[in-house]
Amino acid sequence: MENNLLKEKTATSFFEESVIKIDPLQDGISSVELLRVSGSDLDIANAARVSYGKISTALSDRDQKLIDFLMEHEHTSPFEHNQLSFRIKAPIFVARQWMRHRMNSYNEISYRYVEAKTEFYIPSAFRHQDTVNKQGSIGSFMNDHTIALYKKSLEDSYISYKTLLDLGVCREQARTLLPVATYTEFIFTCNMHSLMHFMRLRLSSGAQWEIRMYAKALLTLSVAHFPITLQAWRKKYLLQDEYKDTIQEWADHLGDNVK
């Protein structure tokens, strides 16, 4: 079975300038692509200023202070007057975690309509079960036996899937054999309020590593469009130790000296 996951990996910085598409799992298949942005930091400030019948035509220091105030005191509705749309390619298990965040819009590829490709997530290393965080993992290891077993299981599942199709079984039934390592695609549309909530949960060290990489990609692609908002959000929510890796990457890239 030809597996597209064996393509050569390419490195992508999480805060590279002018990026619109990122390979978060660095396997040549995963992707987060920014499709469309409507709104800006100025729109957020103006959504708040309408309470007083005011409007700003250019982003000012007062607008920045207003955004900081809104964030600090959790006045969230002004952060909803914007929209970002992304095209996501992720393993099914990541997508199922993702879609637990319900205050967004989703449309996903259907393997009732199309045949699944031979695209599977193969980790570069396995992790041990964390004995403290019962749902988490720690450390890393890799050996020939574990990776061979993992790949053979994927291959056997896909061969059985294709065999059922060849025998005349419909796609909607044959797809039940596909493992959750199979890649899926979907459009994810959100506003900054819901996006910041998603990232606060999924950037945490307690989140599964794979979805953390997707959350970092979302942050990378959105920060250029809402820099003031995301700086205010970072100062309020990302100062705990569980976010220290993300904070350091942010500081290294942006020269931010907030500790």
Phi, psi and omega per residue, in radians:
M1 nan 2.182 3.085
E2 -1.336 2.186 -3.107
N3 -2.001 2.037 -3.113
N4 -1.144 -0.211 3.130
L5 -1.213 -0.225 -3.120
L6 -1.523 0.099 3.064
K7 -1.073 2.671 -3.138
E8 -1.090 2.385 -3.136
K9 -1.429 2.566 3.065
T10 -2.185 2.411 -3.100
A11 -1.445 2.470 3.097
T12 -2.377 2.157 3.093
S13 -1.214 2.475 -3.117
F14 -1.266 -0.238 3.119
F15 -2.230 0.587 3.091
E16 -1.174 2.462 -3.101
E17 -1.235 2.599 2.984
S18 1.031 0.498 3.110
V19 -1.490 2.360 3.022
I20 -2.072 -0.156 3.138
K21 -2.520 2.344 -3.065
I22 -2.301 2.513 3.032
D23 -1.752 1.544 -2.953
P24 -1.161 -0.552 -3.124
L25 -1.663 -0.008 3.054
Q26 0.949 0.767 3.121
D27 -2.097 0.127 3.137
G28 1.397 0.027 -3.131
I29 -2.174 -0.823 -3.110
S30 -1.054 2.589 3.109
S31 -2.785 2.590 2.939
V32 -2.258 2.049 -3.096
E33 -2.121 2.228 3.073
L34 -1.408 2.063 -3.100
L35 -1.621 -0.682 -2.961
R36 -2.830 2.472 3.052
V37 -2.296 2.303 3.026
S38 -2.173 2.097 3.126
G39 1.907 3.005 -3.061
S40 -2.792 3.122 3.038
D41 -0.998 -0.664 3.136
L42 -1.080 -0.714 3.118
D43 -1.101 -0.629 3.102
I44 -1.138 -0.792 3.108
A45 -1.078 -0.733 -3.126
N46 -1.218 -0.517 3.065
A47 -1.114 -0.556 3.083
A48 -1.398 -0.691 -3.070
R49 -1.187 -0.354 -3.137
V50 -1.090 -0.375 3.087
S51 -1.022 -0.502 3.135
Y52 -1.871 0.173 -3.125
G53 1.218 0.456 -3.094
K54 -1.918 2.823 3.082
I55 -2.633 2.486 3.043
S56 -1.862 2.484 3.127
T57 -1.761 -0.246 3.095
A58 -2.568 2.509 -3.091
L59 -1.173 2.221 -3.082
S60 -2.123 3.051 3.048
D61 -1.065 -0.635 3.102
R62 -1.104 -0.664 3.099
D63 -1.145 -0.711 3.107
Q64 -1.085 -0.768 3.102
K65 -1.114 -0.628 3.095
L66 -1.107 -0.778 3.122
I67 -1.092 -0.728 3.074
D68 -1.033 -0.732 3.139
F69 -1.125 -0.811 3.135
L70 -1.018 -0.755 -3.124
M71 -1.180 -0.807 -3.078
E72 -1.074 -0.651 -3.076
H73 -1.762 0.172 3.035
E74 0.995 0.740 2.953
H75 -1.495 1.658 -2.869
T76 -1.575 -0.419 -3.000
S77 -1.052 -0.616 3.107
P78 -1.068 -0.401 -3.132
F79 -1.399 0.007 -3.125
E80 -1.708 -0.069 -3.068
H81 -1.624 1.003 3.134
N82 -2.882 3.044 -3.118
Q83 -2.704 2.420 3.034
L84 -2.259 2.379 3.084
S85 -2.127 2.333 -3.126
F86 -2.214 2.586 2.943
R87 -1.805 2.154 -3.019
I88 -2.006 2.366 2.961
K89 -2.141 2.027 -2.983
A90 -2.604 2.715 3.005
P91 -1.051 2.630 -3.088
I92 -0.981 -0.662 -3.104
F93 -1.155 -0.536 3.051
V94 -1.240 -0.759 -3.129
A95 -1.065 -0.640 -3.116
R96 -1.235 -0.617 3.010
Q97 -1.129 -0.766 -3.085
W98 -1.027 -0.796 -3.019
M99 -1.366 0.036 2.911
R100 -1.172 -0.353 3.084
H101 -1.469 1.733 -2.886
R102 -1.558 -0.267 -3.087
M103 -1.510 0.831 3.129
N104 -2.500 3.076 3.084
S105 -2.000 2.426 -3.095
Y106 -2.365 2.464 2.852
N107 -2.390 2.234 -2.976
E108 -2.115 2.600 3.023
I109 -0.984 2.517 -3.134
S110 -1.994 2.149 3.069
Y111 -1.463 0.167 2.818
R112 -1.384 -0.575 -3.052
Y113 -1.595 -0.632 -3.076
V114 -2.252 2.747 3.101
E115 -1.403 2.394 3.138
A116 -1.192 2.465 3.090
K117 -1.448 2.907 3.061
T118 -1.472 1.158 3.134
E119 -2.177 1.954 -3.085
F120 -2.284 2.625 3.062
Y121 -1.444 2.118 3.046
I122 -2.049 1.961 -3.083
P123 -1.143 2.595 3.067
S124 -1.333 -0.315 3.070
A125 -2.736 2.651 3.009
F126 -1.640 2.778 -3.138
R127 -2.101 2.720 3.074
H128 -1.495 2.698 3.041
Q129 -1.204 2.293 3.091
D130 -1.326 2.270 -3.127
T131 -1.504 -0.181 3.106
V132 -1.695 -1.018 3.032
N133 -1.503 1.735 -2.949
K134 -1.076 -0.389 3.124
Q135 -1.735 -0.017 -3.037
G136 -1.808 -3.023 -3.118
S137 -2.460 2.792 3.140
I138 -2.489 2.781 3.032
G139 1.127 -2.956 3.095
S140 -2.792 2.651 3.056
F141 -2.762 2.825 3.091
M142 -2.728 2.383 2.989
N143 -2.566 2.889 -3.030
D144 -1.070 -0.650 -3.075
H145 -1.178 -0.807 -3.082
T146 -1.152 -0.745 -3.106
I147 -1.245 -0.600 3.103
A148 -1.152 -0.725 3.110
L149 -1.105 -0.763 3.138
Y150 -1.049 -0.864 -3.094
K151 -1.166 -0.674 -3.132
K152 -1.128 -0.670 3.108
S153 -1.092 -0.741 3.096
L154 -1.097 -0.784 -3.110
E155 -1.118 -0.772 3.137
D156 -1.079 -0.723 3.135
S157 -1.101 -0.759 -3.102
Y158 -1.213 -0.679 3.092
I159 -1.058 -0.755 3.112
S160 -1.116 -0.710 3.095
Y161 -1.030 -0.857 -3.126
K162 -1.151 -0.648 3.131
T163 -1.108 -0.756 3.088
L164 -1.044 -0.738 3.105
L165 -1.072 -0.760 -3.137
D166 -1.138 -0.488 3.128
L167 -1.470 0.015 3.067
G168 1.718 0.090 3.094
V169 -1.241 2.412 -3.106
C170 -1.179 2.721 -3.107
R171 -1.054 -0.675 -3.055
E172 -1.166 -0.414 3.055
Q173 -1.603 -0.725 -3.130
A174 -1.057 -0.572 -3.084
R175 -1.126 -0.297 -3.127
T176 -1.159 -0.243 3.095
L177 -1.479 -0.219 -3.057
L178 -1.226 2.321 3.132
P179 -1.321 2.820 -3.117
V180 -1.268 -0.085 3.006
A181 -1.383 -0.147 3.094
T182 -1.129 2.442 3.107
Y183 -1.363 2.463 3.019
T184 -2.177 2.907 3.109
E185 -2.275 2.522 3.070
F186 -2.740 2.751 3.007
I187 -1.663 2.277 -3.105
F188 -2.100 2.050 -3.137
T189 -2.115 2.327 -3.026
C190 -2.618 3.035 2.917
N191 -1.962 3.061 -3.052
M192 -1.149 -0.583 3.109
H193 -1.046 -0.902 -3.111
S194 -1.230 -0.601 3.117
L195 -1.137 -0.755 3.140
M196 -1.136 -0.636 3.078
H197 -1.111 -0.787 3.105
F198 -1.016 -0.849 -3.068
M199 -1.187 -0.616 3.131
R200 -1.087 -0.667 3.124
L201 -1.367 -0.702 -2.982
R202 -1.614 -0.135 2.982
L203 -1.550 -0.206 -3.114
S204 -1.107 2.567 3.108
S205 -1.110 -0.294 3.093
G206 -1.405 -0.209 3.109
A207 -1.389 2.730 3.118
Q208 -1.111 2.445 -3.029
W209 -0.941 -0.738 -3.053
E210 -1.105 -0.775 -3.138
I211 -1.297 -0.432 3.031
R212 -1.077 -0.655 3.130
M213 -1.145 -0.631 3.076
Y214 -1.206 -0.689 3.107
A215 -1.092 -0.705 3.085
K216 -1.093 -0.679 3.113
A217 -1.117 -0.727 3.090
L218 -1.067 -0.740 3.113
L219 -1.074 -0.787 3.139
T220 -1.014 -0.772 -3.047
L221 -1.353 -0.421 -3.089
S222 -1.652 -0.394 -2.997
V223 -1.141 -0.525 3.129
A224 -1.200 -0.430 -3.084
H225 -1.647 -0.419 3.140
F226 -2.373 1.020 -3.041
P227 -1.153 -0.680 -3.112
I228 -1.204 -0.790 3.127
T229 -1.044 -0.799 -3.060
L230 -1.307 -0.457 3.004
Q231 -1.188 -0.743 3.111
A232 -1.108 -0.731 3.111
W233 -1.105 -0.740 -3.137
R234 -1.096 -0.746 -3.130
K235 -1.126 -0.554 -3.119
K236 -1.462 -0.692 -2.917
Y237 -1.953 -0.375 -2.977
L238 -1.860 0.464 -3.110
L239 -1.593 -0.158 -3.127
Q240 -1.316 2.795 -3.116
D241 -1.023 -0.514 -3.072
E242 -1.168 -0.215 3.126
Y243 -1.941 0.212 -2.937
K244 -1.072 -0.602 3.134
D245 -1.150 -0.754 3.121
T246 -1.148 -0.726 3.130
I247 -1.057 -0.747 -3.108
Q248 -1.145 -0.731 3.092
E249 -1.076 -0.722 3.123
W250 -1.090 -0.845 -3.117
A251 -1.095 -0.727 3.128
D252 -1.072 -0.660 -3.073
H253 -1.432 -0.763 -3.001
L254 -1.682 -0.126 -3.106
G255 1.208 0.462 -3.105
D256 -1.423 2.190 -3.100
N257 -1.734 0.243 3.085
V258 -1.267 2.212 -3.114
K259 -1.776 nan nan
